[in-house]
Amino acid sequence: MITLDLIRRGTAEACRPWPRFSLTPEAWSAMAAALAQSPEPGLLGLWADTQQVHALLRDGAGALIASVGVEGGRYPALSPARPAASRPERMIRDLWGHAATGGDERAWLDHGRWPMAHPLSPRPGLPGGAVEPPQFPAAEEPGVTQVPLGPVHGLIHEPAHLRLVTLGDTVLRAEARLGYAHRGILALMRGKSPRAAARFIARLAAETTVAHSLAFARAAEAALDAQAPPRAAALRAAMLAQERVAGCLDDLARLADAAGMAPLHAALGEHREMLLRAAERAFGHRLMMDVVVPGGLAADIAPDGAAALCQAGEALASALPSLRRRLDPLLGRLDGLGAIATATWMAGGDAAARCAARVAEIGRSLDRLRAALDSPPDGPVSTALPTASGEGLDGADSQRGTVWHWLRLDHGQIAACFPCDPGWLLWPLAETAMADQSMEEEQMIRLSFGVACAGVDV
Amino acid sequence: MSWGWLRPGAGGAAGPVDAATTASLAARLDAAAQTRLGRSLAIRHVNTGSCNGCELELRALRGVFYDLERYGLRFVESPRHADVLLVTGPLTGNLREALEAAFDAAPEPKWVVAVGDCAVDGGVFKGSYAVLGGTGASLPVDLTISGCPPNPARILAGLRALLEANVVARRRGGRATGG
């Protein structure tokens, strides 16, 4: 692939296990031009530190980072070649103050409510650049109206603002404005040890807390050239599989609820609850927060924990054929809804296809759960991490897609880091899928992608 | 035969209702209704920057294991229908106005319940530039339910305590807390 070759010609940095290359602004622009020519490689994420902007690109089964130095507060935008880069570019401007030349200049996370501007920059500015309420392009055609939804909208809701541009009942385009759940996690993590910072990562996005904690732990271990003990690795795999099953059940239950299928909603919720209770028995926490930490696990599994997890898993596995049958009417209801051309993890096709992908994922992850718990190796569950410097990038597969974490450690403390949530890629897809659909279906389409705010609002 | 027998009043004129009976029935009904039928609270959830952990547990409350509705508790879509604002999250600066607008839209009397460590005092996010540090930074809080996230049984226990307090307060002719 030409683009990846261009990147590999840059200066290789000491990033493990996936590499990072520093490019000159000219080489970065050449990379952007090459990206515009081909849909491959896909952009997985974009973020910055005080000096550079980093683009995470897919490389076969793995990934690599291309970085460009920021000169005079600017860098060349990637969004003309990769529209998914648009939101991250707005985020980078809000947090670090680096502007993307040729990109969308509207604010994203900064709603003008912080005590300073560019909080992650070495010299934060005075507040007051951001405009609220959010700006959207005005609808000018006759009969076209804008419908604002949120940030307080729906029964148990996500704090997102969605602007639907509609003609009659049909949505012409949808645009989301996020950033409401921005908690300043990156600033809180800076200067802390990976172990102390893991607490924030566990609370980045609860439905993928294990995946985020795991990717972060792996990146920290890689940066310090350490490895979690084999027993920890086996138990981590079990926890990740369990979280994926529970997550898919929650996604399906929400869809069933929105479709008014109460018995199906109840049945899916019942299995999810059994899995969460088993997780509490095994690891002391229903969502398994704070269990996966850099270096291994915070504590070993309870003596009867594996049996409880297996029991809940088996109950679901034996109910799966009947659940599949009961899900058929839901698939019918979702048929043809919110179709998109891009085929990515859990997101290709129409809402019914995304729903079916979750059902299939439950079966696969149950197998993984069983295999991981079969006979985990004996031994310790954690290893002490050295107080050293290094850089790491690693991922973990959540039910929403791969979660990537990058961090740079300076004498054991976090100098820079970024959690790359799959939500960055899912939100633009959900917006695209809402176009040309009935306004009534907004909720079903959104739920079919499983988009959440917490992970992308950092 | 004419249809006269079907006309209203043909079975005897409807005279005045006995005032004493009405009064005694009303008194009995009032007492019963306050204790038995008055147990209902409409809850509007407001997310003020939560990680979704509390939301996952709130969704579990609606499932068959906890079955929130059997206690007369239900989630509603509009703050205008709400007796209770159930707030999650550390209250980000970006959501302060939304929370206050929801509070202003809810009719009196109303309760504010802060659910989860974040809503109690900001939790792990305390001290961040983007976080105000819990629901109390903006609204008067009537009840806090701690935990990260609190499990559904704990949330349910808190809400049921509120329900009981509501009944007791109504019997006394007002609510126990101000606001």
HADDOCK unambig.tbl for C-alpha pairs under 7 A between the chains (distance, minus, plus):
assign (segid A and resid 111 and name CA) (segid B and resid 94 and name CA) 6.09 0.50 0.50
assign (segid A and resid 113 and name CA) (segid B and resid 93 and name CA) 5.41 0.50 0.50
assign (segid A and resid 113 and name CA) (segid B and resid 94 and name CA) 5.86 0.50 0.50
assign (segid A and resid 114 and name CA) (segid B and resid 93 and name CA) 6.51 0.50 0.50
assign (segid A and resid 114 and name CA) (segid B and resid 129 and name CA) 6.44 0.50 0.50
assign (segid A and resid 114 and name CA) (segid B and resid 130 and name CA) 5.85 0.50 0.50
assign (segid A and resid 115 and name CA) (segid B and resid 129 and name CA) 6.73 0.50 0.50
assign (segid A and resid 152 and name CA) (segid B and resid 46 and name CA) 6.53 0.50 0.50
assign (segid A and resid 152 and name CA) (segid B and resid 98 and name CA) 6.86 0.50 0.50
assign (segid A and resid 154 and name CA) (segid B and resid 77 and name CA) 5.62 0.50 0.50
assign (segid A and resid 155 and name CA) (segid B and resid 45 and name CA) 6.93 0.50 0.50
assign (segid A and resid 155 and name CA) (segid B and resid 75 and name CA) 6.39 0.50 0.50
assign (segid A and resid 155 and name CA) (segid B and resid 76 and name CA) 6.17 0.50 0.50
assign (segid A and resid 155 and name CA) (segid B and resid 77 and name CA) 5.10 0.50 0.50
assign (segid A and resid 156 and name CA) (segid B and resid 45 and name CA) 5.90 0.50 0.50
assign (segid A and resid 156 and name CA) (segid B and resid 55 and name CA) 6.55 0.50 0.50
assign (segid A and resid 157 and name CA) (segid B and resid 47 and name CA) 6.64 0.50 0.50
assign (segid A and resid 158 and name CA) (segid B and resid 47 and name CA) 6.77 0.50 0.50
assign (segid A and resid 159 and name CA) (segid B and resid 47 and name CA) 6.18 0.50 0.50
assign (segid A and resid 180 and name CA) (segid B and resid 49 and name CA) 6.50 0.50 0.50
assign (segid A and resid 180 and name CA) (segid B and resid 94 and name CA) 5.07 0.50 0.50
assign (segid A and resid 180 and name CA) (segid B and resid 95 and name CA) 5.80 0.50 0.50
assign (segid A and resid 181 and name CA) (segid B and resid 48 and name CA) 6.76 0.50 0.50
assign (segid A and resid 181 and name CA) (segid B and resid 49 and name CA) 3.80 0.50 0.50
assign (segid A and resid 181 and name CA) (segid B and resid 50 and name CA) 6.71 0.50 0.50
assign (segid A and resid 181 and name CA) (segid B and resid 92 and name CA) 6.38 0.50 0.50
assign (segid A and resid 182 and name CA) (segid B and resid 49 and name CA) 6.74 0.50 0.50
assign (segid A and resid 182 and name CA) (segid B and resid 92 and name CA) 6.67 0.50 0.50
assign (segid A and resid 182 and name CA) (segid B and resid 130 and name CA) 6.60 0.50 0.50
assign (segid A and resid 183 and name CA) (segid B and resid 92 and name CA) 6.25 0.50 0.50
assign (segid A and resid 183 and name CA) (segid B and resid 125 and name CA) 6.74 0.50 0.50
assign (segid A and resid 183 and name CA) (segid B and resid 128 and name CA) 6.87 0.50 0.50
assign (segid A and resid 183 and name CA) (segid B and resid 130 and name CA) 5.23 0.50 0.50
assign (segid A and resid 183 and name CA) (segid B and resid 131 and name CA) 5.87 0.50 0.50
assign (segid A and resid 184 and name CA) (segid B and resid 128 and name CA) 5.96 0.50 0.50
assign (segid A and resid 184 and name CA) (segid B and resid 129 and name CA) 6.60 0.50 0.50
assign (segid A and resid 184 and name CA) (segid B and resid 130 and name CA) 5.54 0.50 0.50
assign (segid A and resid 188 and name CA) (segid B and resid 128 and name CA) 6.62 0.50 0.50
assign (segid A and resid 203 and name CA) (segid B and resid 51 and name CA) 5.71 0.50 0.50
assign (segid A and resid 204 and name CA) (segid B and resid 51 and name CA) 5.65 0.50 0.50
assign (segid A and resid 205 and name CA) (segid B and resid 51 and name CA) 4.80 0.50 0.50
assign (segid A and resid 205 and name CA) (segid B and resid 52 and name CA) 6.32 0.50 0.50
assign (segid A and resid 206 and name CA) (segid B and resid 51 and name CA) 5.45 0.50 0.50
assign (segid A and resid 206 and name CA) (segid B and resid 52 and name CA) 5.35 0.50 0.50
assign (segid A and resid 206 and name CA) (segid B and resid 53 and name CA) 4.74 0.50 0.50
assign (segid A and resid 207 and name CA) (segid B and resid 52 and name CA) 6.98 0.50 0.50
assign (segid A and resid 207 and name CA) (segid B and resid 53 and name CA) 6.96 0.50 0.50
assign (segid A and resid 266 and name CA) (segid B and resid 63 and name CA) 5.68 0.50 0.50
assign (segid A and resid 266 and name CA) (segid B and resid 64 and name CA) 5.87 0.50 0.50
assign (segid A and resid 269 and name CA) (segid B and resid 60 and name CA) 6.96 0.50 0.50
assign (segid A and resid 269 and name CA) (segid B and resid 63 and name CA) 5.82 0.50 0.50
assign (segid A and resid 270 and name CA) (segid B and resid 63 and name CA) 6.98 0.50 0.50
assign (segid A and resid 270 and name CA) (segid B and resid 64 and name CA) 6.59 0.50 0.50
assign (segid A and resid 270 and name CA) (segid B and resid 65 and name CA) 6.92 0.50 0.50
assign (segid A and resid 454 and name CA) (segid B and resid 50 and name CA) 6.89 0.50 0.50
assign (segid A and resid 454 and name CA) (segid B and resid 51 and name CA) 5.22 0.50 0.50
assign (segid A and resid 454 and name CA) (segid B and resid 52 and name CA) 6.96 0.50 0.50
